[in-house]
Amino acid sequence: MTSLDIFCHWAPPDYGAAAMKAAGRPLRMLERALAMPVMTDLGARLRLMDRFPGYCQVPCLVSPPFTHTVVS
């Protein structure tokens, strides 16, 4: 049986850095996410997923979206 997770979070390193810079303030949850290799490194994520046959993911960007971090 295959399971598909369509709402799993992923934090590309460049996205995380840009979000932190745009926020102009600490984003504690994003800092925490960026510290987890499986959140930033797709290779690490795929190796972890290999341990669970039939499990697939569709990565979604972590919060906050840029629309909430950009200050005018």
C-alpha positions as CSV (number, residue, x, y, z in Angstrom):
1,M,0.0,0.0,0.0
2,T,1.2,3.5,-0.9
3,S,0.8,6.5,1.4
4,L,1.1,10.0,-0.1
5,D,1.9,12.9,2.3
6,I,0.8,16.0,0.4
7,F,1.6,18.5,3.2
8,C,5.1,17.8,4.4
9,H,7.3,20.8,5.2
10,W,10.6,21.5,3.5
11,A,13.0,24.4,4.1
12,P,15.4,24.9,1.2
13,P,18.5,26.6,2.7
14,D,18.3,29.6,0.4
15,Y,14.6,30.1,1.2
16,G,15.3,29.9,4.9
17,A,18.1,32.5,4.7
18,A,16.0,34.9,2.6
19,A,13.0,34.5,4.9
20,M,15.1,35.3,8.0
21,K,16.6,38.3,6.3
22,A,13.3,39.6,5.0
23,A,11.7,39.2,8.5
24,G,14.3,41.5,10.1
25,R,13.7,39.6,13.4
26,P,14.2,36.1,14.8
27,L,11.9,33.5,13.4
28,R,12.3,30.8,16.1
29,M,10.3,28.0,14.4
30,L,12.2,28.6,11.1
31,E,15.5,28.6,12.9
32,R,14.5,25.2,14.5
33,A,13.5,23.8,11.1
34,L,16.7,24.9,9.4
35,A,18.7,23.1,12.1
36,M,17.2,19.7,11.1
37,P,19.0,18.1,8.1
38,V,15.8,16.3,6.9
39,M,14.1,19.7,6.6
40,T,16.8,21.3,4.5
41,D,18.6,18.5,2.6
42,L,16.4,16.5,0.2
43,G,19.0,13.7,0.1
44,A,18.7,13.2,3.8
45,R,14.9,13.3,3.5
46,L,14.9,10.7,0.8
47,R,17.3,8.4,2.8
48,L,14.9,8.7,5.8
49,M,11.9,7.9,3.6
50,D,13.6,4.8,2.2
51,R,13.1,3.3,5.6
52,F,9.3,3.4,5.1
53,P,8.4,1.4,1.9
54,G,5.3,2.8,0.1
55,Y,5.6,6.3,1.8
56,C,5.9,9.3,-0.6
57,Q,5.9,13.0,0.0
58,V,5.0,16.2,-1.9
59,P,7.2,18.8,-0.2
60,C,5.7,22.2,0.7
61,L,7.6,25.2,1.7
62,V,7.7,25.9,5.5
63,S,6.1,28.9,7.1
64,P,6.3,31.8,7.0
65,P,5.7,32.5,3.3
66,F,7.5,35.6,2.0
67,T,4.2,37.4,1.8
68,H,4.2,37.5,5.6
69,T,7.9,38.3,6.1
70,V,8.5,41.1,3.7
71,V,8.3,44.5,5.3
72,S,7.3,47.5,3.1
